[in-house]
Amino acid sequence: MDYGHELVFGTFLTPAVENAERVIALAQLTEQVGLDLVTLQDHPYQPRLLDAWTLLSVIASHTQTVKVSTNVANLPLRHPVVLARSVATLDRISGGRVELGLGAGGFLQAVAANGGPALTTGQSITALEEAIAIIREIWTPEGGGIRLAGKHYTVSGAKRGPAPAHEVEIWLGAYKPRMLALTGRLADGWLPSSGYLPPEELAEKNKLIDEAAVAAGRDPSEIRRLYNLSGRFDGRGGFLQGPEEVWVEQLAELTLTEGMSTYILGSDDPDDIRRFADVAEGVREVVSSARSVSATSASTSPAAVLSSAPAAGAASAGSSPSSASAGRAAGSFSVVPTPPPAVKRSAVQPWDESERPTGPALDPNRTYTPHELASGQHLIQVHDHLRAELEQIRDLVEQVAAGSMGVGQARSHINTMTMRQNNWTLGVYCESYCRLVTTHHSIEDASLFPRLRRADPALAPVVNRLQEEHLVIHDVLEGVDKALVALVDGSGDINGLRAAVDLLDDVLLSHLSYEERELVEPLARLGVM
């Protein structure tokens, strides 16, 4: 699920002793390219690394807007009272630009070798919980002396302050159940690394955090989900292995399906940082579009959906659904899929609709809760957004045909790389729409469809067919792009663009209708969306 947090992008720099100036320069580059956060690892027992808090202070003094944080602070070698005051001091000096990534200790033998406490893993987690309480008390200016008696930390009348300039968040590096439960109860954020926790394991860990949060009386959405990233822009296949487009699609998917919202790139390569800034812009655009669709859907309550839905088995006014569509709306399942258009616009038929498989028949004796019905309605709402966008594309094409948008002027703007007028405006709009459709399909292919297969194997033929149609739609979208290019460079005409959009209209509307017909009921029944 998407917890709705603001998207944040940052860097995870290596504080190497021999490259102090370069680390500071990379931090400045992080700010210059528009990223939000600079983080450093904290291993006080490692002499080849610069002291994290000293270096973060210098970075804060050499930047103006980026936030800074440990990733994560080594608690056993940093007493919580001193750590709290260090964080608050830097936060005040930097104008509220410090957050606290915090860990239980990690390399406990190295900690002990450097004079720290010799703790077991279990003891280090107990110590972390005690430390969080102390840190937050230090940051709270009201009240008398702090008195907390723990197994590992005891304060007897410690004075409060200084208070930080803003409400500093505590992000915990956590992987195992006990640490994840602690994160759910007490932390402001969860900070794992993709190298230790691959994307396919995020859902399981998020569930443990959410359950602990609810048990503690907290809303799980209070907890920010961060992710340290390892990837290659020149890689091929796999997570974050490929050009920027691959990163955008995969990170947008993680935000929309797993709730991750802060992405921190582990790289000391300036080119990687610059490219990651482009990725950040793309992810923000895709997520913003998807959230606007969700907001539209959320504005209709489940009760309103039920009250406005046609009676069981009935079609909406002005529509004539196929028998299969009507069957999906039978019984107590009152969400009606959108029927396909009765008339085709294009003579081209890229697939045979009669060969489409169907899923399990609807159980007439099963009842559905408003919450379950809302999941199917949400899919229709998402599709309705795509349908509305398609109508706007057609309207723009007709504006070009009517002469209100001149081809010659569009060519001029293309040659000067500005994107504000006429056909190029049309091209940019279509490009944005095509990206929205492609991302919607990518998310389905990578997340929703595998879940449906696992939840009900009888849906496999339907899901396989939907994925095959996604490939066809991708080719049709490419055809729209080619028609736009041909219109602008003079090798094509408006009729060629019309034909490409007609074909897109046919295949997309037919596909969306088929998907709704086959999936709105399984989504409600299986609860996988």
RODO-2510 file (C-alpha; in nm, 4 decimals, decimal comma):
residues 529
     n   res          X          Y          Z
     1     m     0,0000     0,0000     0,0000
     2     d     0,0991     0,3620    -0,0486
     3     y     0,1279     0,5400     0,2872
     4     g     0,1115     0,8773     0,1121
     5     h     0,4414     1,0175     0,2356
     6     e     0,6200     1,2954     0,0515
     7     l     0,8868     1,1529    -0,1772
     8     v     1,2452     1,2174    -0,0669
     9     f     1,5644     1,1329    -0,2555
    10     g     1,9191     1,1426    -0,1262
    11     t     2,2711     1,0029    -0,1295
    12     f     2,4632     0,7614     0,0912
    13     l     2,8270     0,8734     0,0717
    14     t     3,1392     0,6908     0,1921
    15     p     3,3203     0,9059     0,4536
    16     a     3,6641     0,7849     0,3455
    17     v     3,9563     0,9415     0,5340
    18     e     4,1644     0,9962     0,2211
    19     n     3,8822     1,1747     0,0344
    20     a     3,7321     1,4207     0,2831
    21     e     3,7172     1,7086     0,0323
    22     r     3,5574     1,4849    -0,2280
    23     v     3,2876     1,3711     0,0160
    24     i     3,2004     1,7334     0,0878
    25     a     3,1935     1,8085    -0,2854
    26     l     2,9603     1,5141    -0,3495
    27     a     2,7323     1,6410    -0,0754
    28     q     2,7251     1,9794    -0,2447
    29     l     2,6514     1,8092    -0,5772
    30     t     2,3612     1,6278    -0,4103
    31     e     2,2116     1,9659    -0,3285
    32     q     2,2960     2,1231    -0,6659
    33     v     2,1107     1,8569    -0,8675
    34     g     1,7993     1,8952    -0,6542
    35     l     1,8166     1,5968    -0,4208
    36     d     1,6964     1,6290    -0,0628
    37     l     1,9216     1,4347     0,1723
    38     v     2,2859     1,3452     0,2403
    39     t     2,3609     1,0474     0,4656
    40     l     2,6785     0,8872     0,6009
    41     q     2,7551     0,5537     0,7620
    42     d     2,8726     0,5649     1,1226
    43     h     3,1390     0,3140     1,2314
    44     p     3,3416     0,4830     1,5099
    45     y     3,5588     0,1729     1,5507
    46     q     3,6785     0,1974     1,1880
    47     p     3,9837     0,4285     1,1497
    48     r     3,9628     0,4379     0,7692
    49     l     3,6348     0,6316     0,8000
    50     l     3,5916     0,9919     0,9083
    51     d     3,3851     1,0614     1,2177
    52     a     3,0267     1,0836     1,0971
    53     w     2,9006     1,3669     1,3174
    54     t     3,2009     1,5883     1,2591
    55     l     3,1737     1,5385     0,8843
    56     l     2,7960     1,5943     0,8832
    57     s     2,8541     1,9239     1,0632
    58     v     3,0974     2,0348     0,7931
    59     i     2,8585     1,9227     0,5181
    60     a     2,5736     2,1153     0,6797
    61     s     2,7921     2,4273     0,6894
    62     h     2,8780     2,3883     0,3177
    63     t     2,5169     2,3433     0,2009
    64     q     2,1919     2,5365     0,2382
    65     t     1,8937     2,3100     0,1721
    66     v     1,9757     1,9379     0,1942
    67     k     1,9046     1,7511     0,5134
    68     v     2,1773     1,5389     0,6717
    69     s     2,1602     1,2155     0,8685
    70     t     2,3589     0,9204     0,9912
    71     n     2,2811     0,5997     0,8078
    72     v     2,2810     0,4741     1,0783
    73     a     2,4374     0,6026     1,4036
    74     n     2,6226     0,3443     1,6117
    75     l     2,4427     0,3695     1,9457
    76     p     2,6744     0,1593     2,1671
    77     l     2,9655     0,3987     2,1065
    78     r     2,7501     0,7126     2,1305
    79     h     2,5814     0,7608     2,4665
    80     p     2,2174     0,8616     2,4096
    81     v     2,2389     1,1823     2,6165
    82     v     2,5437     1,3034     2,4244
    83     l     2,4003     1,1849     2,0928
    84     a     2,0717     1,3665     2,1548
    85     r     2,2536     1,6912     2,2289
    86     s     2,4803     1,6521     1,9248
    87     v     2,1781     1,6074     1,6993
    88     a     1,9894     1,8988     1,8537
    89     t     2,2926     2,1280     1,8329
    90     l     2,3527     2,0569     1,4639
    91     d     1,9811     2,0848     1,3906
    92     r     1,9679     2,4309     1,5465
    93     i     2,2810     2,5498     1,3700
    94     s     2,1696     2,4148     1,0312
    95     g     1,8175     2,5543     1,0504
    96     g     1,6348     2,2264     1,1095
    97     r     1,8141     2,0051     0,8567
    98     v     1,9058     1,7001     1,0677
    99     e     1,7381     1,3617     1,1047
   100     l     1,8661     1,0669     1,3090
   101     g     1,9244     0,7305     1,1504
   102     l     1,9878     0,4978     1,4422
   103     g     2,0954     0,1367     1,4832
   104     a     2,1455    -0,1121     1,7634
   105     g     2,5160    -0,1459     1,6939
   106     g     2,5669    -0,4032     1,4223
   107     f     2,9286    -0,5137     1,4696
   108     l     2,9108    -0,5814     1,8410
   109     q     3,2580    -0,7374     1,8702
   110     a     3,4145    -0,4279     1,7135
   111     v     3,2171    -0,2125     1,9553
   112     a     3,3477    -0,4113     2,2532
   113     a     3,7033    -0,4013     2,1183
   114     n     3,6855    -0,0206     2,1229
   115     g     3,5654     0,0062     2,4823
   116     g     3,1938    -0,0149     2,4201
   117     p     2,9588    -0,2466     2,6082
   118     a     2,9852    -0,6176     2,5322
   119     l     2,6242    -0,6895     2,4447
   120     t     2,4378    -0,9742     2,2868
   121     t     2,2080    -0,8951     1,9959
   122     g     1,9054    -0,9147     2,2246
   123     q     2,0649    -0,6849     2,4815
   124     s     2,1555    -0,4315     2,2131
   125     i     1,7886    -0,4075     2,1077
   126     t     1,6801    -0,3494     2,4685
   127     a     1,9491    -0,0812     2,4978
   128     l     1,8208     0,0824     2,1771
   129     e     1,4667     0,1028     2,3122
   130     e     1,5941     0,2638     2,6333
   131     a     1,8075     0,5068     2,4341
   132     i     1,5166     0,6231     2,2176
   133     a     1,3235     0,7154     2,5331
   134     i     1,6211     0,9110     2,6702
   135     i     1,6867     1,0929     2,3419
   136     r     1,3285     1,2072     2,3129
   137     e     1,3250     1,3260     2,6731
   138     i     1,6411     1,5305     2,6131
   139     w     1,4708     1,6925     2,3119
   140     t     1,1596     1,7774     2,5205
   141     p     1,2153     2,1151     2,6879
   142     e     0,9233     2,0941     2,9315
   143     g     0,9432     1,9050     3,2606
   144     g     1,1941     1,8575     3,5371
   145     g     1,5019     1,6405     3,5508
   146     i     1,4936     1,3208     3,3462
   147     r     1,4825     1,0020     3,5516
   148     l     1,4831     0,6740     3,3653
   149     a     1,6202     0,3521     3,5093
   150     g     1,6962     0,0886     3,2477
   151     k     1,9027    -0,2257     3,2213
   152     h     2,1657    -0,0505     3,0094
   153     y     2,1103     0,3232     3,0543
   154     t     2,0116     0,5074     3,3692
   155     v     1,9694     0,8821     3,3993
   156     s     1,9011     1,0366     3,7380
   157     g     1,7921     1,3964     3,7089
   158     a     1,9568     1,4729     3,3742
   159     k     1,8733     1,8220     3,2496
   160     r     1,6703     1,8619     2,9345
   161     g     1,7850     2,0299     2,6159
   162     p     1,8768     2,1731     2,3914
   163     a     1,5622     2,1182     2,1899
   164     p     1,6214     2,0745     1,8158
   165     a     1,4977     2,3365     1,5706
   166     h     1,2370     2,0977     1,4303
   167     e     1,0881     1,7618     1,5267
   168     v     1,3794     1,5364     1,4401
   169     e     1,2721     1,1965     1,3093
   170     i     1,4342     0,8749     1,4319
   171     w     1,4799     0,6170     1,1558
   172     l     1,5771     0,2649     1,2577
   173     g     1,7858     0,0252     1,0540
   174     a     1,5937    -0,2987     1,1132
   175     y     1,5627    -0,6424     0,9537
   176     k     1,4647    -0,9036     1,2132
   177     p     1,1216    -0,9387     1,3797
   178     r     1,2131    -0,7883     1,7157
   179     m     1,3733    -0,4805     1,5590
   180     l     1,0836    -0,4439     1,3162
   181     a     0,8394    -0,4585     1,6058
   182     l     1,0406    -0,1896     1,7852
   183     t     1,0238     0,0207     1,4693
   184     g     0,6463    -0,0133     1,4612
   185     r     0,6100     0,0840     1,8276
   186     l     0,8544     0,3728     1,8569
   187     a     1,0277     0,4887     1,5371
   188     d     0,9440     0,7604     1,2866
   189     g     1,0955     0,5686     0,9982
   190     w     1,2287     0,2338     0,8804
   191     l     1,5637     0,2312     0,6986
   192     p     1,6690    -0,1003     0,5389
   193     s     1,9137    -0,1487     0,2496
   194     s     1,8333    -0,3260    -0,0758
   195     g     2,1604    -0,5170    -0,0528
   196     y     2,0370    -0,6895     0,2624
   197     l     1,6629    -0,6795     0,1974
   198     p     1,5514    -0,7224    -0,1672
   199     p     1,2262    -0,5643    -0,2871
   200     e     1,0302    -0,8880    -0,2816
   201     e     1,0755    -0,9081     0,0970
   202     l     0,9538    -0,5567     0,1748
   203     a     0,5860    -0,6504     0,2014
   204     e     0,6511    -0,9120     0,4700
   205     k     0,8636    -0,6734     0,6782
   206     n     0,6201    -0,3852     0,6332
   207     k     0,3436    -0,6100     0,7616
   208     l     0,5358    -0,6788     1,0832
   209     i     0,5952    -0,3071     1,1337
   210     d     0,2307    -0,2247     1,0687
   211     e     0,1051    -0,4913     1,3073
   212     a     0,3338    -0,3641     1,5832
   213     a     0,2232    -0,0063     1,5175
   214     v    -0,1457    -0,0964     1,5420
   215     a    -0,0839    -0,2969     1,8603
   216     a     0,0825     0,0124     2,0079
   217     g    -0,2120     0,2315     1,9133
   218     r    -0,0324     0,3978     1,6239
   219     d    -0,1336     0,4549     1,2641
   220     p     0,1166     0,2644     1,0437
   221     s     0,1238     0,5615     0,8072
   222     e     0,3061     0,7574     1,0789
   223     i     0,6175     0,5558     0,9962
   224     r     0,8185     0,6683     0,6943
   225     r     0,9603     0,3857     0,4796
   226     l     1,3145     0,4561     0,3563
   227     y     1,5329     0,2405     0,1317
   228     n     1,9087     0,2449     0,0708
   229     l     1,9609     0,1572    -0,2954
   230     s     2,2322    -0,0311    -0,4796
   231     g     2,2075    -0,0398    -0,8580
   232     r     2,3779     0,0204    -1,1913
   233     f     2,2619     0,2405    -1,4733
   234     d     2,4561     0,0237    -1,7192
   235     g     2,3218    -0,3036    -1,5808
   236     r     2,0862    -0,5429    -1,7559
   237     g     1,7909    -0,7078    -1,5846
   238     g     1,7020    -0,7239    -1,2180
   239     f     1,6316    -0,4580    -0,9605
   240     l     1,7750    -0,1161    -1,0562
   241     q     1,9817    -0,2640    -1,3360
   242     g     1,9321    -0,0490    -1,6412
   243     p     1,8754     0,3077    -1,7623
   244     e     1,6813     0,5749    -1,5791
   245     e     1,3467     0,4546    -1,7178
   246     v     1,3920     0,1205    -1,5420
   247     w     1,4685     0,2920    -1,2124
   248     v     1,1668     0,5213    -1,2452
   249     e     0,9254     0,2358    -1,3069
   250     q     1,0627     0,0160    -1,0298
   251     l     1,0820     0,2874    -0,7638
   252     a     0,7377     0,4231    -0,8523
   253     e     0,6043     0,0710    -0,8130
   254     l     0,7668     0,0369    -0,4698
   255     t     0,6041     0,3619    -0,3607
   256     l     0,2586     0,2724    -0,4870
   257     t     0,2539    -0,0922    -0,3790
   258     e     0,4904    -0,1188    -0,0811
   259     g     0,4797     0,2334     0,0601
   260     m     0,8503     0,3135     0,0253
   261     s     0,8958     0,6891    -0,0058
   262     t     1,2567     0,7857     0,0689
   263     y     1,5199     0,6517    -0,1684
   264     i     1,8890     0,6896    -0,0846
   265     l     2,1482     0,6103    -0,3503
   266     g     2,4649     0,4375    -0,2326
   267     s     2,7222     0,5738    -0,4771
   268     d     3,0256     0,8032    -0,4781
   269     d     3,0096     0,8521    -0,8561
   270     p     2,9049     1,2071    -0,9536
   271     d     2,7471     1,0820    -1,2779
   272     d     2,5317     0,8380    -1,0804
   273     i     2,4164     1,1213    -0,8549
   274     r     2,3228     1,3376    -1,1530
   275     r     2,1317     1,0520    -1,3163
   276     f     1,9592     0,9727    -0,9871
   277     a     1,8293     1,3301    -0,9819
   278     d     1,6607     1,2588    -1,3171
   279     v     1,5194     0,9386    -1,1701
   280     a     1,3807     1,1358    -0,8757
   281     e     1,2001     1,3735    -1,1097
   282     g     1,0497     1,0846    -1,3039
   283     v     0,9342     0,8973    -0,9948
   284     r     0,7719     1,2097    -0,8550
   285     e     0,5820     1,2605    -1,1801
   286     v     0,4550     0,9026    -1,1998
   287     v     0,3590     0,8824    -0,8327
   288     s     0,1862     1,2192    -0,8456
   289     s    -0,0248     1,1015    -1,1396
   290     a    -0,1113     0,7744    -0,9678
   291     r    -0,1984     0,9477    -0,6420
   292     s    -0,4270     1,1921    -0,8202
   293     v    -0,6171     0,8925    -0,9564
   294     s    -0,6335     0,7377    -0,6091
   295     a    -0,7544     1,0645    -0,4609
   296     t    -1,0364     1,0737    -0,7136
   297     s    -1,1270     0,7183    -0,6227
   298     a    -1,1034     0,7849    -0,2489
   299     s    -1,3419     1,0785    -0,2810
   300     t    -1,6171     0,8239    -0,3373
   301     s    -1,6859     0,6271    -0,0220
   302     p    -1,7697     0,2555    -0,0395
   303     a    -2,1227     0,3370     0,0725
   304     a    -2,1604     0,5913    -0,2078
   305     v    -2,0246     0,3400    -0,4565
   306     l    -2,2866     0,0891    -0,3482
   307     s    -2,5720     0,3361    -0,3476
   308     s    -2,4839     0,4690    -0,6925
   309     a    -2,4134     0,1296    -0,8501
   310     p    -2,6820    -0,0246    -1,0706
   311     a    -2,8929    -0,3054    -0,9335
   312     a    -2,7466    -0,6528    -0,9511
   313     g    -2,6976    -0,7600    -1,3085
   314     a    -2,8123    -0,4242    -1,4481
   315     a    -2,6110    -0,2078    -1,6822
   316     s    -2,5473     0,1607    -1,6305
   317     a    -2,7599     0,4045    -1,8276
   318     g    -2,6698     0,4252    -2,1923
   319     s    -2,4565     0,1100    -2,1891
   320     s    -2,5088    -0,2374    -2,3187
   321     p    -2,2614    -0,4730    -2,1521
   322     s    -2,1773    -0,8086    -2,2992
   323     s    -2,3239    -1,1204    -2,1411
   324     a    -1,9886    -1,1913    -1,9795
   325     s    -1,9839    -0,8433    -1,8246
   326     a    -2,3377    -0,8840    -1,6996
   327     g    -2,2447    -1,2178    -1,5490
   328     r    -1,9648    -1,0575    -1,3519
   329     a    -2,2183    -0,8151    -1,2028
   330     a    -2,4658    -1,0794    -1,0999
   331     g    -2,5711    -1,1794    -0,7500
   332     s    -2,4524    -0,9609    -0,4619
   333     f    -2,1582    -0,8257    -0,6588
   334     s    -2,2854    -0,4835    -0,7585
   335     v    -1,9771    -0,3249    -0,9182
   336     v    -2,0394    -0,3200    -1,2940
   337     p    -1,7412    -0,3334    -1,5313
   338     t    -1,7295    -0,0787    -1,8126
   339     p    -1,8458    -0,2331    -2,1402
   340     p    -1,6286    -0,2011    -2,4511
   341     p    -1,7287     0,0441    -2,7264
   342     a    -1,9884    -0,0977    -2,9621
   343     v    -1,8106     0,0399    -3,2706
   344     k    -1,4455     0,0066    -3,3671
   345     r    -1,2635     0,3113    -3,4992
   346     s    -0,9799     0,1277    -3,6756
   347     a    -0,9807    -0,1453    -3,9400
   348     v    -0,6671    -0,2926    -3,7817
   349     q    -0,7278    -0,5798    -3,5385
   350     p    -0,4077    -0,6649    -3,3479
   351     w    -0,5712    -0,9495    -3,1544
   352     d    -0,8698    -1,1851    -3,1654
   353     e    -1,1063    -1,0915    -2,8853
   354     s    -1,2930    -1,4209    -2,9196
   355     e    -0,9835    -1,6056    -2,7975
   356     r    -0,9752    -1,4284    -2,4629
   357     p    -0,9977    -1,6743    -2,1728
   358     t    -1,2375    -1,6205    -1,8851
   359     g    -1,1843    -1,6758    -1,5154
   360     p    -1,3904    -1,8698    -1,2592
   361     a    -1,7630    -1,8079    -1,2611
   362     l    -1,9023    -1,5808    -0,9939
   363     d    -2,0427    -1,7572    -0,6890
   364     p    -2,4051    -1,6362    -0,6583
   365     n    -2,4128    -1,7264    -0,2882
   366     r    -2,1093    -1,5208    -0,1894
   367     t    -2,1589    -1,1815    -0,0271
   368     y    -1,9165    -0,8883    -0,0406
   369     t    -1,8394    -0,6184     0,2125
   370     p    -1,8308    -0,2520     0,1068
   371     h    -1,4534    -0,2591     0,1545
   372     e    -1,4176    -0,5554    -0,0821
   373     l    -1,6409    -0,3945    -0,3427
   374     a    -1,4397    -0,0741    -0,3228
   375     s    -1,1262    -0,2544    -0,4425
   376     g    -1,2949    -0,3493    -0,7703
   377     q    -1,4383    -0,0008    -0,8042
   378     h    -1,0900     0,1410    -0,7548
   379     l    -0,9627    -0,0454    -1,0607
   380     i    -1,2462     0,1040    -1,2651
   381     q    -1,1625     0,4514    -1,1328
   382     v    -0,8002     0,4089    -1,2403
   383     h    -0,9126     0,2954    -1,5836
   384     d    -1,1586     0,5864    -1,6101
   385     h    -0,8668     0,8245    -1,5672
   386     l    -0,6921     0,6592    -1,8627
   387     r    -1,0115     0,6800    -2,0681
   388     a    -1,0478     1,0512    -1,9920
   389     e    -0,6883     1,1151    -2,0890
   390     l    -0,7438     0,9338    -2,4172
   391     e    -1,0333     1,1656    -2,4974
   392     q    -0,8104     1,4672    -2,4336
   393     i    -0,5506     1,3315    -2,6763
   394     r    -0,8172     1,2990    -2,9437
   395     d    -0,9292     1,6568    -2,8774
   396     l    -0,5726     1,7843    -2,9212
   397     v    -0,5383     1,5961    -3,2487
   398     e    -0,8504     1,7673    -3,3769
   399     q    -0,7133     2,1068    -3,2750
   400     v    -0,4120     2,0400    -3,4954
   401     a    -0,6411     1,9264    -3,7778
   402     a    -0,8510     2,2436    -3,7415
   403     g    -0,5445     2,4608    -3,7808
   404     s    -0,5478     2,6083    -3,4316
   405     m    -0,2077     2,4470    -3,3830
   406     g     0,0358     2,5071    -3,6680
   407     v     0,2783     2,2392    -3,7859
   408     g     0,5368     2,4954    -3,8995
   409     q     0,5454     2,6656    -3,5637
   410     a     0,5730     2,3258    -3,3954
   411     r     0,8753     2,2406    -3,6111
   412     s     1,0441     2,5636    -3,5048
   413     h     1,0033     2,4812    -3,1392
   414     i     1,1311     2,1282    -3,1893
   415     n     1,4458     2,2619    -3,3560
   416     t     1,5133     2,4961    -3,0630
   417     m     1,4324     2,2259    -2,8056
   418     t     1,1482     2,4239    -2,6476
   419     m     0,8299     2,2425    -2,5746
   420     r     0,5487     2,4958    -2,5524
   421     q     0,3577     2,5171    -2,8775
   422     n     0,1400     2,3299    -3,1231
   423     n     0,2338     1,9823    -3,2392
   424     w     0,5236     1,9569    -2,9966
   425     t     0,2849     2,0340    -2,7130
   426     l     0,0708     1,7544    -2,8475
   427     g     0,3777     1,5310    -2,8606
   428     v     0,4743     1,6060    -2,5044
   429     y     0,1193     1,5402    -2,3859
   430     c     0,0993     1,2099    -2,5699
   431     e     0,4410     1,1115    -2,4422
   432     s     0,3308     1,1788    -2,0849
   433     y     0,0111     0,9805    -2,1351
   434     c     0,1947     0,6878    -2,2934
   435     r     0,4311     0,6829    -1,9972
   436     l     0,1340     0,6783    -1,7586
   437     v    -0,0222     0,3815    -1,9395
   438     t     0,3089     0,1976    -1,9570
   439     t     0,3758     0,2513    -1,5867
   440     h     0,0244     0,1352    -1,4976
   441     h     0,0858    -0,1846    -1,6926
   442     s     0,4352    -0,2291    -1,5469
   443     i     0,2968    -0,2146    -1,1951
   444     e     0,0302    -0,4693    -1,2834
   445     d     0,2822    -0,7030    -1,4481
   446     a     0,5333    -0,6847    -1,1649
   447     s     0,3063    -0,6812    -0,8622
   448     l    -0,0687    -0,7325    -0,9067
   449     f    -0,0672    -1,0149    -1,1601
   450     p     0,1744    -1,2445    -0,9716
   451     r    -0,0383    -1,2010    -0,6596
   452     l    -0,3522    -1,2963    -0,8483
   453     r    -0,1839    -1,6077    -0,9878
   454     r    -0,0784    -1,7141    -0,6398
   455     a    -0,4151    -1,6373    -0,4827
   456     d    -0,6199    -1,8203    -0,7484
   457     p    -0,4339    -2,0387    -1,0036
   458     a    -0,7526    -2,0570    -1,2124
   459     l    -0,6910    -1,6922    -1,3059
   460     a    -0,3551    -1,7729    -1,4669
   461     p    -0,4877    -1,7924    -1,8280
   462     v    -0,6595    -1,4553    -1,7878
   463     v    -0,3525    -1,2925    -1,6328
   464     n    -0,1286    -1,4373    -1,9045
   465     r    -0,3573    -1,2979    -2,1741
   466     l    -0,3642    -0,9541    -2,0078
   467     q     0,0145    -0,9457    -2,0024
   468     e     0,0280    -1,0460    -2,3699
   469     e    -0,2087    -0,7601    -2,4499
   470     h     0,0151    -0,5191    -2,2581
   471     l     0,2895    -0,5976    -2,5100
   472     v     0,0551    -0,5251    -2,7992
   473     i    -0,0557    -0,1988    -2,6403
   474     h     0,3075    -0,1019    -2,5974
   475     d     0,3608    -0,1469    -2,9734
   476     v     0,0492     0,0575    -3,0473
   477     l     0,1780     0,3371    -2,8222
   478     e     0,5040     0,3269    -3,0153
   479     g     0,2963     0,3706    -3,3300
   480     v     0,1434     0,6889    -3,1879
   481     d     0,4926     0,8202    -3,1162
   482     k     0,6038     0,7435    -3,4730
   483     a     0,2962     0,9136    -3,6168
   484     l     0,3735     1,2256    -3,4118
   485     v     0,7310     1,2326    -3,5348
   486     a     0,6136     1,1869    -3,8930
   487     l     0,3638     1,4719    -3,8571
   488     v     0,6256     1,7072    -3,7205
   489     d     0,9025     1,6253    -3,9711
   490     g     0,6641     1,6333    -4,2659
   491     s     0,6863     1,2678    -4,3676
   492     g     0,3334     1,2019    -4,2416
   493     d     0,0036     1,3851    -4,2108
   494     i    -0,2765     1,4389    -3,9642
   495     n    -0,4667     1,1407    -4,1007
   496     g    -0,1773     0,9125    -4,0110
   497     l    -0,1859     1,0435    -3,6557
   498     r    -0,5634     1,0024    -3,6446
   499     a    -0,5296     0,6414    -3,7570
   500     a    -0,2703     0,5694    -3,4893
   501     v    -0,4893     0,7230    -3,2188
   502     d    -0,7941     0,5335    -3,3510
   503     l    -0,6054     0,2074    -3,3111
   504     l    -0,4918     0,3083    -2,9621
   505     d    -0,8516     0,3915    -2,8779
   506     d    -0,9737     0,0492    -2,9918
   507     v    -0,7098    -0,1648    -2,8243
   508     l    -0,6896     0,0264    -2,4977
   509     l    -1,0641     0,0562    -2,4396
   510     s    -1,1153    -0,3079    -2,5315
   511     h    -0,8319    -0,4170    -2,3010
   512     l    -0,9505    -0,2096    -2,0054
   513     s    -1,3016    -0,3462    -2,0411
   514     y    -1,1762    -0,7060    -2,0588
   515     e    -0,9545    -0,6532    -1,7547
   516     e    -1,2412    -0,5117    -1,5526
   517     r    -1,4751    -0,7907    -1,6622
   518     e    -1,2318    -1,0558    -1,5409
   519     l    -1,0668    -0,8909    -1,2396
   520     v    -1,3063    -0,6672    -1,0473
   521     e    -1,4667    -0,9648    -0,8752
   522     p    -1,1400    -1,1532    -0,8012
   523     l    -0,9927    -0,8329    -0,6568
   524     a    -1,2842    -0,8110    -0,4168
   525     r    -1,2847    -1,1815    -0,3380
   526     l    -0,9084    -1,2297    -0,2973
   527     g    -0,8136    -0,8939    -0,1437
   528     v    -0,4835    -0,8627    -0,3318
   529     m    -0,4999    -0,5016    -0,4514
***
